[in-house]
Amino acid sequence: MRWVIGFILIFVAAVVAAGTLGTNDGLVTISWGHWRTELSLNLFLLGLVVACTALVITIQAMDSLLRLPRRAREWRVGRRDRLAQTALRDALAQYFGGRYSRAQRAARKALAIQADTPDLRQDPDFAVLAHLLAAGSAHRLQDRPGRDAALRDALDLARRQGSGRPAEEGARLLAAEWALDDRDAARALTMLGELPPGVARRTQALRLRLQAARLARQPLDALKTARLLAKHQAFSPAAAASLVRTLAYEALEAARDADQLRRVWQQLEPADRRDAHVAARAAQRAAALGAPEDGRGWLRPFWDQIRQLGDEERTLVARALGEAADGIGGEWLPRLQAATEALPQDAAVAYATGVVMARRELWGMAQRHLERAAADAGLDPGLRRRAWRLLATLAERVGDTASAERCRGQAAAVD
């Protein structure tokens, strides 16, 4: 179809030329000194068109000839750029394929091509990525000196180039991850501390900070980081709650004296202090450090709403109160009495009440509650065992050796 249209246009041009130039009788006279010539106007116009066309073709040919070295250089640079890009892609493919030696060689090849081509040195991100691939491959190969050297080169290049800021952030995150693999928490925290505030709040940076804080045995910092991750929905709600609770346990267990334990308790979030599991662990730790009064104070809000607690939480709170019962005052008796009246069939409440009554030397009431707790097969085996042993102690106080032996046998038989 195109050639048909072109053929028609040729005929149209011929008709127009014949109609226009066929009746043109004009002459063009050219004089130069004693030399003179006359041409028809049609021939002059045709010669002018041919001369202009030849001039344009000559100019274009000269321009192409003059630009030939630059085009050849651009072709060579483009070819080397394609080779470098191919080497970098090969390094990525080999790295993700687990062939780290080949990935390292391909990354070094890409860097060598860029270094030998001055026009390619203006791309800092390319060099940074190649250095990071080489460093990552060296890390997988346990070549720490090679990894650190490549990482330093990547960071130096990223710092010197303003456009390399994202690459620098990625390099620092990778360096922190590798430090954690080396169990070097201090170096990981240093690398994370050098990140800008916005980058430090990213999920990956928070995950690394959490691991570093736990490795460095900084449970309070780890707890704060875990809460930020939970807000970012980095974990499922159940996993987040379990992690936060575990970190709170670690923070409490890290306390070496009662004063330090009190400071840790105050540094916990209000939500942590309202968790029965955490409060029970804190009370047990307080009792172990010789501050049972503090532990009872932390448990008091839970005993005031004992009916709202689940079975597991009531067991934990009862166990903690039993361990923190030394020196308990009489102000707890009405609270325990109200709990036993509200939950007359709850063996955990009966256990805690029996222990407190024994500490207050109310032997008869203590024996009745402890017997109820010890006879309940659904109670935690550890609490049942302790109830039987305490019953044995009470029997020895009144000289009932047979009952004491029977209670010890029952304690030994608890699975």
C-alpha positions in Angstrom: 0.0 0.0 0.0 2.8 2.4 0.8 4.5 1.9 -2.6 1.2 2.6 -4.3 0.8 5.9 -2.5 4.4 6.8 -3.3 3.8 6.0 -7.0 0.8 8.3 -7.0 2.8 11.1 -5.4 5.5 10.8 -8.1 2.8 11.2 -10.8 1.3 14.2 -9.0 4.8 15.9 -8.7 5.4 15.2 -12.4 2.1 16.8 -13.4 2.6 19.8 -11.2 6.2 20.3 -12.5 5.0 19.9 -16.1 2.2 22.4 -15.6 4.4 24.9 -13.7 7.7 24.7 -15.5 6.5 23.8 -19.0 5.3 27.3 -19.8 8.2 29.1 -18.0 10.2 31.0 -20.6 12.4 33.0 -18.2 16.1 33.3 -18.5 18.9 33.7 -16.0 22.0 35.7 -17.0 25.2 35.2 -15.1 28.0 37.7 -15.6 31.5 37.5 -14.2 34.0 39.9 -15.7 34.2 39.3 -19.4 32.5 36.0 -19.0 28.7 35.8 -19.5 26.3 32.9 -19.7 22.6 32.5 -20.0 20.5 29.7 -18.6 16.8 28.9 -18.7 15.1 29.6 -15.4 14.1 25.9 -15.2 17.7 24.7 -15.6 18.9 27.2 -13.0 16.3 26.1 -10.5 17.2 22.5 -11.1 20.9 23.2 -10.7 20.3 25.2 -7.5 18.4 22.3 -6.0 21.1 19.9 -7.0 23.8 22.2 -5.6 22.0 22.6 -2.3 21.4 18.9 -2.0 25.1 18.2 -2.7 26.1 20.8 -0.1 23.9 19.3 2.6 25.2 15.8 1.8 28.8 17.0 2.0 28.2 18.8 5.3 26.6 15.7 6.8 29.4 13.5 5.5 32.0 15.8 7.1 30.1 15.8 10.4 29.9 12.0 10.4 33.6 11.8 9.7 34.5 14.2 12.4 32.2 12.5 14.9 33.5 9.0 14.1 36.2 8.9 16.9 33.6 10.0 19.5 31.1 7.5 18.3 33.7 4.8 18.4 34.6 5.7 21.9 30.9 5.7 22.9 30.5 2.3 21.3 33.5 0.9 23.3 32.2 2.5 26.6 28.7 1.0 25.9 30.2 -2.4 25.2 32.2 -2.3 28.4 29.2 -1.1 30.3 27.1 -4.0 29.0 29.9 -6.3 30.1 30.0 -4.8 33.6 26.3 -5.0 33.9 26.3 -8.6 32.8 29.0 -9.5 35.3 27.0 -7.8 38.1 23.8 -9.7 37.2 25.8 -12.9 37.1 27.2 -12.1 40.6 23.6 -11.6 41.9 22.4 -14.8 40.3 25.4 -16.8 41.6 25.0 -15.3 45.1 21.3 -16.2 45.4 22.1 -19.6 44.0 24.5 -20.2 46.8 27.6 -20.2 44.6 29.5 -17.7 46.6 33.0 -18.2 45.1 31.6 -17.6 41.6 29.6 -14.6 42.9 32.7 -13.1 44.4 34.7 -13.6 41.2 31.9 -12.1 39.1 31.6 -9.0 41.4 35.3 -8.5 41.2 35.2 -8.7 37.4 32.5 -6.1 37.3 34.6 -3.8 39.5 37.7 -4.4 37.4 35.7 -3.5 34.2 34.5 -0.3 35.8 37.9 0.6 37.1 39.4 0.2 33.6 36.7 2.5 32.1 36.9 6.1 33.3 33.4 6.9 31.9 31.9 4.2 34.1 33.4 5.5 37.3 30.7 8.1 37.6 28.2 5.5 38.7 28.9 5.0 42.5 25.8 2.8 43.1 27.1 0.2 40.7 30.5 0.0 42.6 28.8 0.0 46.0 26.5 -2.9 45.0 29.4 -4.9 43.5 31.5 -4.4 46.7 28.5 -5.5 48.8 28.0 -8.6 46.7 31.7 -9.4 47.2 31.5 -8.7 50.9 28.4 -10.9 51.2 30.0 -13.7 49.4 33.1 -13.4 51.5 30.9 -13.5 54.7 29.3 -16.7 53.5 32.7 -18.2 52.8 33.9 -17.2 56.4 36.5 -14.9 54.8 36.1 -12.1 57.4 39.2 -10.0 56.4 38.0 -10.0 52.8 34.4 -9.2 53.9 35.6 -6.3 56.1 37.8 -4.9 53.3 35.0 -5.0 50.7 32.6 -3.5 53.2 35.0 -0.6 54.0 35.3 0.1 50.3 31.5 0.1 49.9 31.0 2.5 52.8 33.8 4.8 51.6 32.3 5.0 48.1 28.8 5.6 49.5 30.0 8.4 51.8 31.9 10.2 49.0 28.8 10.3 46.8 25.7 12.1 47.8 23.6 9.8 45.6 24.9 6.8 47.5 22.9 7.4 50.7 20.5 4.4 50.2 23.5 2.2 49.4 25.2 3.4 52.5 22.1 2.5 54.6 22.0 -0.9 53.1 25.7 -1.5 53.7 25.3 -0.6 57.4 22.3 -2.9 57.8 24.2 -5.7 56.2 27.2 -5.0 58.4 25.0 -5.1 61.5 23.5 -8.4 60.4 27.0 -9.9 59.8 28.2 -8.7 63.2 25.3 -10.6 64.7 26.3 -13.7 62.8 29.8 -13.2 64.4 28.1 -12.8 67.9 29.5 -9.2 68.1 26.7 -7.3 69.7 28.7 -4.2 70.3 29.7 -3.8 66.7 26.1 -4.4 65.5 24.8 -1.8 67.9 27.4 0.7 66.7 26.5 0.2 63.0 22.8 0.5 63.8 23.5 3.6 65.9 25.0 5.3 62.9 21.8 5.0 60.9 19.6 8.1 60.4 16.6 8.2 62.6 14.2 7.4 59.8 16.2 4.3 58.8 16.6 3.2 62.4 12.8 2.9 62.7 12.5 0.5 59.7 11.3 -3.0 60.5 14.6 -4.6 59.4 16.7 -2.2 61.5 14.4 -2.8 64.5 14.7 -6.6 64.1 18.5 -6.3 64.1 18.4 -4.0 67.1 16.3 -6.5 68.9 18.7 -9.4 68.2 21.7 -7.2 69.2 20.1 -6.0 72.4 19.3 -9.6 73.4 22.8 -10.7 72.5 24.3 -7.9 74.5 22.0 -8.8 77.5 20.1 -5.6 77.5 16.6 -6.9 78.0 15.0 -3.4 78.7 16.3 -2.1 75.4 15.2 -5.3 73.7 11.7 -4.9 75.3 11.3 -1.4 73.9 12.4 -2.5 70.5 10.0 -5.5 70.6 7.1 -3.1 71.4 8.0 -0.9 68.4 8.1 -4.0 66.2 4.7 -5.0 67.5 3.3 -1.6 66.6 4.8 -2.1 63.1 3.0 -5.5 62.9 6.2 -7.3 62.4 4.8 -10.2 64.5 1.5 -11.8 64.9 -0.4 -10.6 68.0 0.2 -13.9 69.8 3.9 -14.0 68.9 4.3 -10.3 69.9 2.7 -10.9 73.3 4.9 -14.0 74.0 8.1 -12.1 73.0 7.3 -9.1 75.1 6.5 -11.3 78.1 9.7 -13.3 77.6 11.8 -10.1 77.4 10.1 -8.8 80.6 11.1 -12.0 82.3 14.7 -11.6 81.2 14.8 -8.0 82.5 13.5 -9.1 85.9 15.9 -12.1 86.1 18.8 -9.8 85.2 18.3 -7.8 88.5 20.9 -8.7 91.1 19.4 -7.0 94.1 16.1 -5.6 95.4 16.9 -2.0 94.4 17.7 -3.0 90.9 14.6 -5.1 90.7 12.5 -2.1 91.8 14.1 0.1 89.1 13.4 -2.6 86.5 9.8 -2.9 87.6 9.3 0.9 87.3 10.9 0.9 83.8 8.4 -1.6 82.5 5.5 -0.4 80.5 2.1 -0.1 82.3 0.8 -2.9 80.1 3.6 -5.2 81.3 2.9 -4.4 85.0 -0.8 -5.3 84.3 0.2 -8.7 83.0 -0.4 -11.4 85.6 2.5 -13.5 84.2 5.0 -10.7 84.5 3.8 -9.6 88.0 4.0 -13.2 89.3 7.6 -13.5 87.9 8.5 -10.2 89.5 7.1 -11.2 92.9 9.0 -14.5 92.8 12.2 -12.6 91.9 11.5 -10.2 94.8 11.1 -13.0 97.2 14.3 -14.6 96.0 16.1 -11.3 96.6 14.8 -10.8 100.1 12.1 -8.3 99.3 8.8 -10.2 99.6 6.9 -7.1 100.6 7.5 -5.5 97.2 6.4 -8.7 95.5 3.1 -8.8 97.5 2.5 -5.2 96.6 2.9 -6.0 92.9 0.4 -8.9 93.3 -2.2 -7.0 95.3 -4.1 -5.6 92.3 -4.5 -9.1 90.9 -5.9 -10.5 94.2 -8.4 -7.7 94.3 -9.8 -8.9 90.9 -9.0 -12.6 91.3 -12.3 -13.6 89.8 -11.5 -12.0 86.4 -8.3 -14.0 86.1 -8.0 -17.2 84.0 -7.1 -20.5 85.6 -3.4 -20.2 84.4 -3.1 -16.7 85.7 -4.7 -17.6 89.1 -2.2 -20.5 89.4 0.8 -18.2 88.7 -0.4 -15.5 91.1 -1.1 -18.1 93.8 2.3 -19.6 93.4 4.0 -16.2 93.5 2.1 -15.2 96.7 3.1 -18.5 98.3 6.7 -17.8 97.6 6.4 -14.2 98.8 4.5 -15.0 102.0 7.4 -14.5 104.4 6.5 -11.6 106.8 3.0 -11.2 105.4 0.8 -9.0 107.5 -2.7 -9.5 108.8 -4.1 -7.0 106.2 -4.0 -9.9 103.7 -6.3 -12.1 105.6 -9.6 -10.4 104.6 -8.4 -10.3 101.0 -7.7 -14.1 101.0 -11.0 -14.8 102.8 -12.9 -12.9 100.1 -11.0 -14.8 97.4 -11.8 -18.2 98.9 -15.5 -17.3 99.3 -15.6 -16.1 95.7 -13.8 -19.2 94.4 -14.5 -22.0 96.9 -13.5 -24.7 94.5 -10.3 -23.2 93.2 -7.4 -25.2 94.4 -4.8 -22.5 93.5 -6.5 -20.0 95.7 -6.8 -22.6 98.5 -3.1 -23.3 98.2 -2.1 -19.6 98.5 -4.5 -19.2 101.4 -3.1 -22.2 103.2 0.5 -21.0 102.8 -0.4 -17.6 104.2 -2.3 -19.1 107.1 0.7 -21.3 107.9 3.0 -18.2 107.9 0.6 -16.5 110.2 0.6 -19.6 112.4 -3.1 -20.2 112.0 -2.5 -24.0 111.8 -6.0 -25.3 111.6 -7.1 -23.0 108.8 -3.9 -23.6 107.0 -4.3 -27.4 107.2 -7.9 -27.2 105.9 -7.0 -25.1 102.8 -3.8 -27.1 102.1 -5.6 -30.4 102.2 -8.1 -29.1 99.7 -5.3 -28.0 97.4 -3.3 -31.2 97.8 -6.3 -33.4 97.0 -7.2 -31.6 93.7 -5.6 -33.6 90.9 -6.1 -30.7 88.5 -3.8 -28.4 90.4 -0.3 -27.8 89.1 1.9 -30.7 90.3 4.5 -28.4 91.8 1.9 -26.7 94.0 0.4 -30.0 95.0 3.8 -31.3 96.0 4.5 -28.2 98.0 1.1 -28.4 99.7 1.8 -32.0 100.8 5.2 -31.1 102.1 3.8 -28.2 104.1 1.1 -30.5 105.5 4.0 -32.8 106.6 5.6 -29.9 108.4 2.3 -29.0 110.1 1.9 -32.7 111.2 5.4 -32.7 112.7 4.6 -29.6 114.7 1.9 -31.4 116.5 4.0 -34.6 116.8 1.9 -36.7 114.3 4.8 -38.6 112.8 2.6 -41.0 110.9 0.7 -38.3 109.2 3.9 -36.5 108.3 5.3 -39.6 106.7 2.1 -40.2 104.8 2.1 -36.6 103.5 5.8 -37.0 102.4 4.8 -40.2 100.6 2.0 -38.3 98.8 4.4 -35.5 97.8 6.8 -38.0 96.4 4.0 -39.7 94.5 2.8 -36.6 92.7 3.8 -36.7 89.0 
